[in-house]
Amino acid sequence: MPEAKNSIYSISFILLCLSSFLFSSSFNMLIPELPAYISKLGGAEYKGLIIALFTLTAGISRPFSGKLTDSIGRIPVMAVGSIVCFVCGFLYPVLVTVWGFLFLRLIHGFSTGFKPTATAAYVADIIPVARWGEALGIHGLCFSTGMAIGPAIGSAITSRYSINVLFYVSSLFALLSIVILMNMKETLKEKQSFKFSLFKINRTEIIEKRVLPAALVTLLAYISYGAILTIIPDWSHHLGIQNKGTFFMVFTISSLLVRFFAGKLSDQYGRVLVLQIALVLLVISLVAIGSAQSIILLHVGSIIYGFATGILSPAVSAWTVDLSLPKFRGKAMATMYIALEMGIGLGALIAGWIFKDVIPMIPIILYSSAGIALIALLYLIYYKAVSNKIEKQI
Protein backbone atom coordinates (compact mmCIF):
# COMPACT_ATOMS: atom_id res chain seq x y z
CA MET A 1 0.00 0.00 0.00
CA PRO A 2 1.23 3.55 -0.63
CA GLU A 3 2.80 5.25 2.34
CA ALA A 4 1.09 8.56 1.77
CA LYS A 5 -2.38 9.19 0.38
CA ASN A 6 -2.08 12.93 -0.10
CA SER A 7 1.55 13.34 -1.05
CA ILE A 8 4.05 11.37 -3.07
CA TYR A 9 6.92 12.86 -1.07
CA SER A 10 7.32 10.19 1.59
CA ILE A 11 10.67 9.50 3.23
CA SER A 12 11.01 6.32 1.17
CA PHE A 13 10.42 8.18 -2.08
CA ILE A 14 12.90 10.95 -1.19
CA LEU A 15 15.59 8.40 -0.26
CA LEU A 16 14.92 6.48 -3.46
CA CYS A 17 15.33 9.63 -5.54
CA LEU A 18 18.58 10.54 -3.76
CA SER A 19 19.99 7.04 -4.28
CA SER A 20 19.09 7.18 -7.98
CA PHE A 21 20.73 10.59 -8.35
CA LEU A 22 24.01 9.26 -6.94
CA PHE A 23 23.79 6.07 -9.00
CA SER A 24 23.13 8.01 -12.20
CA SER A 25 25.98 10.41 -11.50
CA SER A 26 28.31 7.48 -10.86
CA PHE A 27 28.21 5.95 -14.34
CA ASN A 28 27.27 9.03 -16.37
CA MET A 29 30.32 11.01 -15.25
CA LEU A 30 32.46 8.56 -17.22
CA ILE A 31 30.66 8.85 -20.56
CA PRO A 32 32.21 11.99 -22.13
CA GLU A 33 35.77 10.90 -21.32
CA LEU A 34 35.63 7.27 -22.42
CA PRO A 35 35.86 7.79 -26.22
CA ALA A 36 39.17 9.67 -25.83
CA TYR A 37 40.32 7.16 -23.20
CA ILE A 38 39.85 4.13 -25.45
CA SER A 39 41.60 5.97 -28.28
CA LYS A 40 44.52 6.59 -25.93
CA LEU A 41 44.61 2.87 -25.17
CA GLY A 42 44.82 2.21 -28.92
CA GLY A 43 41.23 1.16 -29.56
CA ALA A 44 39.72 4.10 -31.48
CA GLU A 45 37.90 1.72 -33.82
CA TYR A 46 36.01 0.24 -30.85
CA LYS A 47 34.28 3.46 -29.73
CA GLY A 48 30.88 2.06 -30.64
CA LEU A 49 31.42 -0.77 -28.17
CA ILE A 50 31.77 1.61 -25.20
CA ILE A 51 27.99 1.95 -24.98
CA ALA A 52 27.01 -1.18 -26.91
CA LEU A 53 28.73 -3.59 -24.50
CA PHE A 54 27.35 -1.71 -21.51
CA THR A 55 23.81 -1.98 -22.82
CA LEU A 56 24.28 -5.60 -23.93
CA THR A 57 24.74 -6.91 -20.39
CA ALA A 58 22.15 -4.46 -19.09
CA GLY A 59 19.63 -5.95 -21.50
CA ILE A 60 20.65 -9.56 -20.84
CA SER A 61 20.32 -9.07 -17.09
CA ARG A 62 16.81 -7.55 -17.25
CA PRO A 63 14.86 -10.85 -17.15
CA PHE A 64 16.89 -11.92 -14.12
CA SER A 65 16.53 -8.57 -12.35
CA GLY A 66 12.80 -8.56 -13.09
CA LYS A 67 12.34 -12.07 -11.64
CA LEU A 68 14.49 -11.30 -8.60
CA THR A 69 12.62 -8.02 -8.04
CA ASP A 70 9.34 -9.95 -7.87
CA SER A 71 10.80 -12.68 -5.64
CA ILE A 72 13.57 -11.61 -3.23
CA GLY A 73 12.61 -7.93 -3.06
CA ARG A 74 13.19 -4.51 -4.59
CA ILE A 75 16.01 -3.27 -2.35
CA PRO A 76 18.46 -6.19 -2.78
CA VAL A 77 18.19 -5.89 -6.55
CA MET A 78 18.76 -2.13 -6.41
CA ALA A 79 21.80 -2.72 -4.22
CA VAL A 80 23.35 -5.12 -6.75
CA GLY A 81 23.25 -2.40 -9.39
CA SER A 82 25.07 0.12 -7.19
CA ILE A 83 27.62 -2.47 -6.03
CA VAL A 84 28.61 -3.19 -9.64
CA CYS A 85 29.29 0.53 -10.21
CA PHE A 86 31.33 0.66 -7.02
CA VAL A 87 33.54 -2.29 -7.99
CA CYS A 88 34.05 -1.28 -11.63
CA GLY A 89 35.26 2.19 -10.67
CA PHE A 90 38.22 0.61 -8.87
CA LEU A 91 38.98 -1.84 -11.68
CA TYR A 92 39.23 0.61 -14.60
CA PRO A 93 42.68 1.89 -13.47
CA VAL A 94 43.85 -1.72 -13.11
CA LEU A 95 42.74 -3.19 -16.45
CA VAL A 96 44.47 -0.75 -18.79
CA THR A 97 44.43 -2.68 -22.07
CA VAL A 98 41.77 -2.23 -24.76
CA TRP A 99 40.34 -5.68 -24.09
CA GLY A 100 40.46 -5.19 -20.34
CA PHE A 101 38.57 -1.93 -20.72
CA LEU A 102 35.94 -3.49 -23.01
CA PHE A 103 35.53 -6.37 -20.54
CA LEU A 104 34.80 -3.86 -17.78
CA ARG A 105 32.25 -2.06 -19.94
CA LEU A 106 30.54 -5.43 -20.35
CA ILE A 107 30.49 -6.00 -16.57
CA HIS A 108 29.55 -2.40 -15.78
CA GLY A 109 26.33 -2.84 -17.76
CA PHE A 110 24.92 -5.11 -15.08
CA SER A 111 24.49 -2.02 -12.93
CA THR A 112 21.73 -0.50 -15.06
CA GLY A 113 20.36 -3.97 -15.71
CA PHE A 114 19.46 -4.29 -12.04
CA LYS A 115 18.88 -0.99 -10.28
CA PRO A 116 16.35 0.82 -12.54
CA THR A 117 14.13 -2.28 -12.86
CA ALA A 118 13.72 -2.64 -9.09
CA THR A 119 13.50 1.13 -8.63
CA ALA A 120 10.51 1.47 -10.97
CA ALA A 121 8.73 -1.38 -9.18
CA TYR A 122 9.45 0.27 -5.81
CA VAL A 123 7.94 3.55 -7.03
CA ALA A 124 4.79 1.77 -8.20
CA ASP A 125 4.55 0.06 -4.78
CA ILE A 126 4.59 3.27 -2.70
CA ILE A 127 2.73 5.71 -4.98
CA PRO A 128 -1.06 5.87 -5.60
CA VAL A 129 -1.97 4.65 -9.08
CA ALA A 130 -3.42 8.00 -10.14
CA ARG A 131 -0.03 9.67 -9.57
CA TRP A 132 2.33 7.15 -11.14
CA GLY A 133 3.15 9.45 -14.04
CA GLU A 134 3.92 12.35 -11.71
CA ALA A 135 6.06 10.22 -9.38
CA LEU A 136 8.01 8.61 -12.19
CA GLY A 137 8.54 12.08 -13.63
CA ILE A 138 9.96 13.41 -10.35
CA HIS A 139 12.12 10.33 -9.90
CA GLY A 140 13.31 10.70 -13.48
CA LEU A 141 14.14 14.31 -12.72
CA CYS A 142 16.51 13.18 -9.96
CA PHE A 143 18.02 10.49 -12.18
CA SER A 144 18.45 13.03 -14.96
CA THR A 145 20.08 15.49 -12.59
CA GLY A 146 22.79 12.88 -12.17
CA MET A 147 22.99 12.62 -15.96
CA ALA A 148 23.44 16.39 -16.17
CA ILE A 149 25.90 16.88 -13.35
CA GLY A 150 27.84 13.65 -13.91
CA PRO A 151 29.37 14.37 -17.34
CA ALA A 152 30.31 17.94 -16.38
CA ILE A 153 31.95 16.72 -13.16
CA GLY A 154 33.68 13.94 -15.07
CA SER A 155 35.27 16.26 -17.62
CA ALA A 156 36.28 18.75 -14.93
CA ILE A 157 37.93 16.07 -12.77
CA THR A 158 39.78 14.57 -15.74
CA SER A 159 41.04 18.00 -16.87
CA ARG A 160 42.21 19.03 -13.41
CA TYR A 161 43.45 15.70 -12.07
CA SER A 162 43.35 12.48 -14.12
CA ILE A 163 40.91 9.93 -15.46
CA ASN A 164 41.93 7.51 -12.69
CA VAL A 165 40.72 10.03 -10.11
CA LEU A 166 37.47 10.18 -12.09
CA PHE A 167 37.08 6.41 -11.80
CA TYR A 168 37.55 6.55 -8.02
CA VAL A 169 35.04 9.40 -7.63
CA SER A 170 32.58 7.31 -9.64
CA SER A 171 33.01 4.52 -7.09
CA LEU A 172 32.44 6.94 -4.22
CA PHE A 173 29.10 8.08 -5.63
CA ALA A 174 28.02 4.45 -6.05
CA LEU A 175 29.00 3.69 -2.45
CA LEU A 176 26.85 6.56 -1.16
CA SER A 177 23.94 5.20 -3.19
CA ILE A 178 24.35 1.83 -1.45
CA VAL A 179 24.43 3.42 2.02
CA ILE A 180 21.08 5.12 1.34
CA LEU A 181 19.49 1.85 0.19
CA MET A 182 20.49 0.21 3.47
CA ASN A 183 18.17 2.62 5.31
CA MET A 184 15.09 1.93 3.19
CA LYS A 185 12.15 -0.37 3.90
CA GLU A 186 11.37 -3.28 1.60
CA THR A 187 7.94 -3.06 -0.11
CA LEU A 188 7.56 -6.57 -1.53
CA LYS A 189 5.11 -8.34 0.76
CA GLU A 190 5.70 -11.99 -0.14
CA LYS A 191 9.47 -12.33 -0.30
CA GLN A 192 11.44 -15.46 -1.03
CA SER A 193 14.90 -16.30 0.21
CA PHE A 194 17.56 -16.07 -2.46
CA LYS A 195 18.50 -19.35 -4.13
CA PHE A 196 20.44 -19.98 -7.31
CA SER A 197 17.45 -21.68 -8.90
CA LEU A 198 15.93 -18.20 -9.27
CA PHE A 199 18.45 -17.61 -12.06
CA LYS A 200 16.71 -20.28 -14.09
CA ILE A 201 14.58 -18.32 -16.52
CA ASN A 202 11.76 -19.85 -18.55
CA ARG A 203 10.72 -18.31 -21.86
CA THR A 204 7.54 -17.02 -20.26
CA GLU A 205 9.57 -15.14 -17.63
CA ILE A 206 11.65 -13.06 -20.06
CA ILE A 207 9.06 -10.86 -21.74
CA GLU A 208 5.77 -9.48 -20.41
CA LYS A 209 3.65 -9.51 -23.57
CA ARG A 210 1.13 -7.03 -22.18
CA VAL A 211 3.67 -4.21 -22.35
CA LEU A 212 5.08 -4.86 -25.84
CA PRO A 213 3.54 -1.68 -27.34
CA ALA A 214 5.41 0.45 -24.79
CA ALA A 215 8.56 -1.63 -25.32
CA LEU A 216 8.50 -1.13 -29.11
CA VAL A 217 8.19 2.64 -28.78
CA THR A 218 11.01 2.63 -26.24
CA LEU A 219 13.32 0.63 -28.52
CA LEU A 220 12.76 2.88 -31.55
CA ALA A 221 13.02 6.11 -29.57
CA TYR A 222 16.25 5.26 -27.74
CA ILE A 223 18.27 4.24 -30.79
CA SER A 224 19.03 7.96 -31.12
CA TYR A 225 20.35 8.10 -27.56
CA GLY A 226 22.87 5.35 -28.23
CA ALA A 227 24.06 7.23 -31.31
CA ILE A 228 24.33 10.50 -29.39
CA LEU A 229 26.35 8.95 -26.57
CA THR A 230 28.80 7.61 -29.15
CA ILE A 231 29.30 10.56 -31.52
CA ILE A 232 28.43 13.76 -29.63
CA PRO A 233 31.79 14.08 -27.81
CA ASP A 234 33.53 14.17 -31.23
CA TRP A 235 30.82 16.39 -32.76
CA SER A 236 31.16 18.83 -29.85
CA HIS A 237 34.93 18.93 -30.22
CA HIS A 238 34.58 19.52 -33.98
CA LEU A 239 32.35 22.53 -33.31
CA GLY A 240 34.83 23.99 -30.82
CA ILE A 241 33.42 22.94 -27.43
CA GLN A 242 36.21 22.16 -24.97
CA ASN A 243 34.20 20.46 -22.21
CA LYS A 244 32.77 17.33 -23.82
CA GLY A 245 30.16 17.06 -21.11
CA THR A 246 28.54 20.40 -22.01
CA PHE A 247 26.06 18.93 -24.52
CA PHE A 248 24.90 16.34 -22.00
CA MET A 249 24.57 18.97 -19.29
CA VAL A 250 22.47 21.27 -21.52
CA PHE A 251 20.09 18.59 -22.76
CA THR A 252 19.70 17.08 -19.30
CA ILE A 253 18.96 20.43 -17.66
CA SER A 254 16.20 21.05 -20.23
CA SER A 255 14.97 17.52 -19.53
CA LEU A 256 14.86 18.34 -15.83
CA LEU A 257 12.82 21.49 -16.39
CA VAL A 258 10.14 19.73 -18.43
CA ARG A 259 9.90 16.81 -15.98
CA PHE A 260 8.32 19.08 -13.38
CA PHE A 261 5.07 18.84 -15.32
CA ALA A 262 5.65 16.09 -17.93
CA GLY A 263 4.58 13.27 -15.61
CA LYS A 264 1.37 15.07 -14.68
CA LEU A 265 0.57 15.61 -18.38
CA SER A 266 0.47 11.89 -19.06
CA ASP A 267 -1.74 11.37 -15.98
CA GLN A 268 -4.19 14.00 -17.25
CA TYR A 269 -4.18 13.63 -21.03
CA GLY A 270 -3.12 10.04 -21.57
CA ARG A 271 0.17 8.29 -22.22
CA VAL A 272 -0.14 7.88 -26.00
CA LEU A 273 -0.89 11.53 -26.77
CA VAL A 274 1.99 12.75 -24.63
CA LEU A 275 4.33 10.20 -26.22
CA GLN A 276 3.35 11.46 -29.67
CA ILE A 277 4.33 15.00 -28.67
CA ALA A 278 7.63 13.71 -27.29
CA LEU A 279 8.45 11.89 -30.53
CA VAL A 280 7.71 14.94 -32.67
CA LEU A 281 10.17 16.94 -30.55
CA LEU A 282 12.68 14.09 -30.75
CA VAL A 283 12.65 14.13 -34.58
CA ILE A 284 13.03 17.93 -34.67
CA SER A 285 15.92 17.86 -32.20
CA LEU A 286 17.90 15.20 -34.07
CA VAL A 287 17.59 17.11 -37.33
CA ALA A 288 18.73 20.30 -35.57
CA ILE A 289 21.74 18.60 -33.95
CA GLY A 290 22.73 16.99 -37.24
CA SER A 291 22.43 20.34 -39.05
CA ALA A 292 24.43 22.25 -36.44
CA GLN A 293 27.37 24.21 -37.79
CA SER A 294 27.73 26.35 -34.68
CA ILE A 295 27.79 25.89 -30.92
CA ILE A 296 24.55 27.83 -30.55
CA LEU A 297 22.58 25.60 -32.93
CA LEU A 298 24.01 22.50 -31.29
CA HIS A 299 22.81 23.75 -27.91
CA VAL A 300 19.37 24.61 -29.32
CA GLY A 301 19.13 21.06 -30.61
CA SER A 302 20.27 19.67 -27.26
CA ILE A 303 17.60 21.73 -25.45
CA ILE A 304 14.84 20.36 -27.70
CA TYR A 305 16.27 16.86 -27.28
CA GLY A 306 16.08 17.34 -23.52
CA PHE A 307 12.42 18.38 -23.77
CA ALA A 308 11.71 15.29 -25.86
CA THR A 309 13.38 12.81 -23.49
CA GLY A 310 12.00 14.57 -20.41
CA ILE A 311 8.47 14.05 -21.71
CA LEU A 312 9.10 10.60 -23.17
CA SER A 313 10.69 8.84 -20.20
CA PRO A 314 8.01 9.22 -17.47
CA ALA A 315 5.19 8.71 -19.98
CA VAL A 316 6.53 5.44 -21.37
CA SER A 317 7.36 4.18 -17.86
CA ALA A 318 3.86 4.98 -16.61
CA TRP A 319 2.34 3.40 -19.73
CA THR A 320 4.32 0.23 -19.02
CA VAL A 321 2.93 0.12 -15.48
CA ASP A 322 -0.60 0.77 -16.83
CA LEU A 323 -0.38 -2.19 -19.21
CA SER A 324 1.04 -4.60 -16.63
CA LEU A 325 -0.46 -6.67 -13.82
CA PRO A 326 0.71 -5.91 -10.24
CA LYS A 327 2.16 -9.40 -9.69
CA PHE A 328 4.27 -9.11 -12.86
CA ARG A 329 5.36 -5.52 -12.35
CA GLY A 330 9.04 -6.38 -12.13
CA LYS A 331 8.89 -8.43 -15.34
CA ALA A 332 6.96 -5.66 -17.07
CA MET A 333 9.55 -3.01 -16.20
CA ALA A 334 12.32 -5.42 -17.17
CA THR A 335 10.68 -5.86 -20.59
CA MET A 336 10.57 -2.11 -21.14
CA TYR A 337 14.19 -1.74 -20.04
CA ILE A 338 15.30 -4.61 -22.29
CA ALA A 339 13.86 -2.63 -25.19
CA LEU A 340 15.58 0.52 -23.93
CA GLU A 341 18.96 -1.19 -23.70
CA MET A 342 18.49 -2.78 -27.12
CA GLY A 343 17.73 0.61 -28.58
CA ILE A 344 20.71 2.32 -26.97
CA GLY A 345 23.03 -0.58 -27.79
CA LEU A 346 21.96 -0.79 -31.43
CA GLY A 347 22.22 2.97 -31.81
CA ALA A 348 25.73 3.01 -30.34
CA LEU A 349 26.92 -0.02 -32.30
CA ILE A 350 25.63 1.22 -35.65
CA ALA A 351 26.82 4.78 -35.02
CA GLY A 352 30.31 3.57 -34.12
CA TRP A 353 30.43 1.29 -37.15
CA ILE A 354 29.39 4.09 -39.53
CA PHE A 355 31.36 6.89 -37.87
CA LYS A 356 34.91 5.52 -37.66
CA ASP A 357 36.20 9.01 -36.73
CA VAL A 358 34.91 10.49 -40.03
CA ILE A 359 33.17 13.72 -38.97
CA PRO A 360 30.99 14.17 -42.13
CA MET A 361 29.23 10.90 -41.25
CA ILE A 362 27.77 12.36 -38.03
CA PRO A 363 24.85 14.27 -39.67
CA ILE A 364 23.91 11.14 -41.64
CA ILE A 365 23.78 9.12 -38.40
CA LEU A 366 21.59 11.73 -36.69
CA TYR A 367 19.19 12.08 -39.65
CA SER A 368 18.82 8.29 -39.77
CA SER A 369 18.04 8.28 -36.04
CA ALA A 370 15.36 10.90 -36.66
CA GLY A 371 13.83 8.62 -39.30
CA ILE A 372 13.65 5.74 -36.83
CA ALA A 373 11.98 8.00 -34.23
CA LEU A 374 9.47 8.96 -36.92
CA ILE A 375 8.60 5.27 -37.36
CA ALA A 376 7.81 5.13 -33.61
CA LEU A 377 5.49 8.12 -34.04
CA LEU A 378 3.67 6.49 -36.94
CA TYR A 379 3.25 3.30 -34.89
CA LEU A 380 1.65 5.27 -32.04
CA ILE A 381 -0.76 6.95 -34.45
CA TYR A 382 -1.74 3.50 -35.75
CA TYR A 383 -1.99 2.09 -32.20
CA LYS A 384 -4.27 4.94 -31.10
CA ALA A 385 -6.52 4.50 -34.12
CA VAL A 386 -6.88 0.76 -33.54
CA SER A 387 -7.52 1.27 -29.79
CA ASN A 388 -10.25 3.84 -30.49
CA LYS A 389 -11.89 1.48 -32.97
CA ILE A 390 -11.91 -1.36 -30.44
CA GLU A 391 -13.38 0.91 -27.74
CA LYS A 392 -16.21 1.98 -30.04
CA GLN A 393 -17.04 -1.66 -30.85
CA ILE A 394 -17.18 -2.47 -27.13
C-alpha positions in Angstrom: 0.0 0.0 0.0 1.2 3.5 -0.6 2.8 5.2 2.3 1.1 8.6 1.8 -2.4 9.2 0.4 -2.1 12.9 -0.1 1.6 13.3 -1.1 4.1 11.4 -3.1 6.9 12.9 -1.1 7.3 10.2 1.6 10.7 9.5 3.2 11.0 6.3 1.2 10.4 8.2 -2.1 12.9 10.9 -1.2 15.6 8.4 -0.3 14.9 6.5 -3.5 15.3 9.6 -5.5 18.6 10.5 -3.8 20.0 7.0 -4.3 19.1 7.2 -8.0 20.7 10.6 -8.3 24.0 9.3 -6.9 23.8 6.1 -9.0 23.1 8.0 -12.2 26.0 10.4 -11.5 28.3 7.5 -10.9 28.2 5.9 -14.3 27.3 9.0 -16.4 30.3 11.0 -15.2 32.5 8.6 -17.2 30.7 8.8 -20.6 32.2 12.0 -22.1 35.8 10.9 -21.3 35.6 7.3 -22.4 35.9 7.8 -26.2 39.2 9.7 -25.8 40.3 7.2 -23.2 39.8 4.1 -25.5 41.6 6.0 -28.3 44.5 6.6 -25.9 44.6 2.9 -25.2 44.8 2.2 -28.9 41.2 1.2 -29.6 39.7 4.1 -31.5 37.9 1.7 -33.8 36.0 0.2 -30.9 34.3 3.5 -29.7 30.9 2.1 -30.6 31.4 -0.8 -28.2 31.8 1.6 -25.2 28.0 2.0 -25.0 27.0 -1.2 -26.9 28.7 -3.6 -24.5 27.4 -1.7 -21.5 23.8 -2.0 -22.8 24.3 -5.6 -23.9 24.7 -6.9 -20.4 22.2 -4.5 -19.1 19.6 -5.9 -21.5 20.7 -9.6 -20.8 20.3 -9.1 -17.1 16.8 -7.6 -17.2 14.9 -10.8 -17.1 16.9 -11.9 -14.1 16.5 -8.6 -12.4 12.8 -8.6 -13.1 12.3 -12.1 -11.6 14.5 -11.3 -8.6 12.6 -8.0 -8.0 9.3 -10.0 -7.9 10.8 -12.7 -5.6 13.6 -11.6 -3.2 12.6 -7.9 -3.1 13.2 -4.5 -4.6 16.0 -3.3 -2.4 18.5 -6.2 -2.8 18.2 -5.9 -6.5 18.8 -2.1 -6.4 21.8 -2.7 -4.2 23.4 -5.1 -6.8 23.3 -2.4 -9.4 25.1 0.1 -7.2 27.6 -2.5 -6.0 28.6 -3.2 -9.6 29.3 0.5 -10.2 31.3 0.7 -7.0 33.5 -2.3 -8.0 34.1 -1.3 -11.6 35.3 2.2 -10.7 38.2 0.6 -8.9 39.0 -1.8 -11.7 39.2 0.6 -14.6 42.7 1.9 -13.5 43.9 -1.7 -13.1 42.7 -3.2 -16.4 44.5 -0.8 -18.8 44.4 -2.7 -22.1 41.8 -2.2 -24.8 40.3 -5.7 -24.1 40.5 -5.2 -20.3 38.6 -1.9 -20.7 35.9 -3.5 -23.0 35.5 -6.4 -20.5 34.8 -3.9 -17.8 32.3 -2.1 -19.9 30.5 -5.4 -20.3 30.5 -6.0 -16.6 29.6 -2.4 -15.8 26.3 -2.8 -17.8 24.9 -5.1 -15.1 24.5 -2.0 -12.9 21.7 -0.5 -15.1 20.4 -4.0 -15.7 19.5 -4.3 -12.0 18.9 -1.0 -10.3 16.4 0.8 -12.5 14.1 -2.3 -12.9 13.7 -2.6 -9.1 13.5 1.1 -8.6 10.5 1.5 -11.0 8.7 -1.4 -9.2 9.5 0.3 -5.8 7.9 3.6 -7.0 4.8 1.8 -8.2 4.5 0.1 -4.8 4.6 3.3 -2.7 2.7 5.7 -5.0 -1.1 5.9 -5.6 -2.0 4.6 -9.1 -3.4 8.0 -10.1 0.0 9.7 -9.6 2.3 7.1 -11.1 3.1 9.5 -14.0 3.9 12.3 -11.7 6.1 10.2 -9.4 8.0 8.6 -12.2 8.5 12.1 -13.6 10.0 13.4 -10.3 12.1 10.3 -9.9 13.3 10.7 -13.5 14.1 14.3 -12.7 16.5 13.2 -10.0 18.0 10.5 -12.2 18.5 13.0 -15.0 20.1 15.5 -12.6 22.8 12.9 -12.2 23.0 12.6 -16.0 23.4 16.4 -16.2 25.9 16.9 -13.4 27.8 13.6 -13.9 29.4 14.4 -17.3 30.3 17.9 -16.4 32.0 16.7 -13.2 33.7 13.9 -15.1 35.3 16.3 -17.6 36.3 18.8 -14.9 37.9 16.1 -12.8 39.8 14.6 -15.7 41.0 18.0 -16.9 42.2 19.0 -13.4 43.5 15.7 -12.1 43.4 12.5 -14.1 40.9 9.9 -15.5 41.9 7.5 -12.7 40.7 10.0 -10.1 37.5 10.2 -12.1 37.1 6.4 -11.8 37.6 6.6 -8.0 35.0 9.4 -7.6 32.6 7.3 -9.6 33.0 4.5 -7.1 32.4 6.9 -4.2 29.1 8.1 -5.6 28.0 4.5 -6.0 29.0 3.7 -2.4 26.9 6.6 -1.2 23.9 5.2 -3.2 24.3 1.8 -1.4 24.4 3.4 2.0 21.1 5.1 1.3 19.5 1.8 0.2 20.5 0.2 3.5 18.2 2.6 5.3 15.1 1.9 3.2 12.1 -0.4 3.9 11.4 -3.3 1.6 7.9 -3.1 -0.1 7.6 -6.6 -1.5 5.1 -8.3 0.8 5.7 -12.0 -0.1 9.5 -12.3 -0.3 11.4 -15.5 -1.0 14.9 -16.3 0.2 17.6 -16.1 -2.5 18.5 -19.3 -4.1 20.4 -20.0 -7.3 17.4 -21.7 -8.9 15.9 -18.2 -9.3 18.4 -17.6 -12.1 16.7 -20.3 -14.1 14.6 -18.3 -16.5 11.8 -19.9 -18.5 10.7 -18.3 -21.9 7.5 -17.0 -20.3 9.6 -15.1 -17.6 11.6 -13.1 -20.1 9.1 -10.9 -21.7 5.8 -9.5 -20.4 3.6 -9.5 -23.6 1.1 -7.0 -22.2 3.7 -4.2 -22.4 5.1 -4.9 -25.8 3.5 -1.7 -27.3 5.4 0.4 -24.8 8.6 -1.6 -25.3 8.5 -1.1 -29.1 8.2 2.6 -28.8 11.0 2.6 -26.2 13.3 0.6 -28.5 12.8 2.9 -31.6 13.0 6.1 -29.6 16.2 5.3 -27.7 18.3 4.2 -30.8 19.0 8.0 -31.1 20.4 8.1 -27.6 22.9 5.4 -28.2 24.1 7.2 -31.3 24.3 10.5 -29.4 26.4 8.9 -26.6 28.8 7.6 -29.1 29.3 10.6 -31.5 28.4 13.8 -29.6 31.8 14.1 -27.8 33.5 14.2 -31.2 30.8 16.4 -32.8 31.2 18.8 -29.9 34.9 18.9 -30.2 34.6 19.5 -34.0 32.4 22.5 -33.3 34.8 24.0 -30.8 33.4 22.9 -27.4 36.2 22.2 -25.0 34.2 20.5 -22.2 32.8 17.3 -23.8 30.2 17.1 -21.1 28.5 20.4 -22.0 26.1 18.9 -24.5 24.9 16.3 -22.0 24.6 19.0 -19.3 22.5 21.3 -21.5 20.1 18.6 -22.8 19.7 17.1 -19.3 19.0 20.4 -17.7 16.2 21.0 -20.2 15.0 17.5 -19.5 14.9 18.3 -15.8 12.8 21.5 -16.4 10.1 19.7 -18.4 9.9 16.8 -16.0 8.3 19.1 -13.4 5.1 18.8 -15.3 5.6 16.1 -17.9 4.6 13.3 -15.6 1.4 15.1 -14.7 0.6 15.6 -18.4 0.5 11.9 -19.1 -1.7 11.4 -16.0 -4.2 14.0 -17.2 -4.2 13.6 -21.0 -3.1 10.0 -21.6 0.2 8.3 -22.2 -0.1 7.9 -26.0 -0.9 11.5 -26.8 2.0 12.7 -24.6 4.3 10.2 -26.2 3.4 11.5 -29.7 4.3 15.0 -28.7 7.6 13.7 -27.3 8.5 11.9 -30.5 7.7 14.9 -32.7 10.2 16.9 -30.5 12.7 14.1 -30.8 12.7 14.1 -34.6 13.0 17.9 -34.7 15.9 17.9 -32.2 17.9 15.2 -34.1 17.6 17.1 -37.3 18.7 20.3 -35.6 21.7 18.6 -34.0 22.7 17.0 -37.2 22.4 20.3 -39.0 24.4 22.2 -36.4 27.4 24.2 -37.8 27.7 26.3 -34.7 27.8 25.9 -30.9 24.5 27.8 -30.6 22.6 25.6 -32.9 24.0 22.5 -31.3 22.8 23.8 -27.9 19.4 24.6 -29.3 19.1 21.1 -30.6 20.3 19.7 -27.3 17.6 21.7 -25.5 14.8 20.4 -27.7 16.3 16.9 -27.3 16.1 17.3 -23.5 12.4 18.4 -23.8 11.7 15.3 -25.9 13.4 12.8 -23.5 12.0 14.6 -20.4 8.5 14.1 -21.7 9.1 10.6 -23.2 10.7 8.8 -20.2 8.0 9.2 -17.5 5.2 8.7 -20.0 6.5 5.4 -21.4 7.4 4.2 -17.9 3.9 5.0 -16.6 2.3 3.4 -19.7 4.3 0.2 -19.0 2.9 0.1 -15.5 -0.6 0.8 -16.8 -0.4 -2.2 -19.2 1.0 -4.6 -16.6 -0.5 -6.7 -13.8 0.7 -5.9 -10.2 2.2 -9.4 -9.7 4.3 -9.1 -12.9 5.4 -5.5 -12.3 9.0 -6.4 -12.1 8.9 -8.4 -15.3 7.0 -5.7 -17.1 9.5 -3.0 -16.2 12.3 -5.4 -17.2 10.7 -5.9 -20.6 10.6 -2.1 -21.1 14.2 -1.7 -20.0 15.3 -4.6 -22.3 13.9 -2.6 -25.2 15.6 0.5 -23.9 19.0 -1.2 -23.7 18.5 -2.8 -27.1 17.7 0.6 -28.6 20.7 2.3 -27.0 23.0 -0.6 -27.8 22.0 -0.8 -31.4 22.2 3.0 -31.8 25.7 3.0 -30.3 26.9 0.0 -32.3 25.6 1.2 -35.7 26.8 4.8 -35.0 30.3 3.6 -34.1 30.4 1.3 -37.2 29.4 4.1 -39.5 31.4 6.9 -37.9 34.9 5.5 -37.7 36.2 9.0 -36.7 34.9 10.5 -40.0 33.2 13.7 -39.0 31.0 14.2 -42.1 29.2 10.9 -41.3 27.8 12.4 -38.0 24.9 14.3 -39.7 23.9 11.1 -41.6 23.8 9.1 -38.4 21.6 11.7 -36.7 19.2 12.1 -39.7 18.8 8.3 -39.8 18.0 8.3 -36.0 15.4 10.9 -36.7 13.8 8.6 -39.3 13.6 5.7 -36.8 12.0 8.0 -34.2 9.5 9.0 -36.9 8.6 5.3 -37.4 7.8 5.1 -33.6 5.5 8.1 -34.0 3.7 6.5 -36.9 3.3 3.3 -34.9 1.7 5.3 -32.0 -0.8 7.0 -34.4 -1.7 3.5 -35.7 -2.0 2.1 -32.2 -4.3 4.9 -31.1 -6.5 4.5 -34.1 -6.9 0.8 -33.5 -7.5 1.3 -29.8 -10.2 3.8 -30.5 -11.9 1.5 -33.0 -11.9 -1.4 -30.4 -13.4 0.9 -27.7 -16.2 2.0 -30.0 -17.0 -1.7 -30.8 -17.2 -2.5 -27.1 
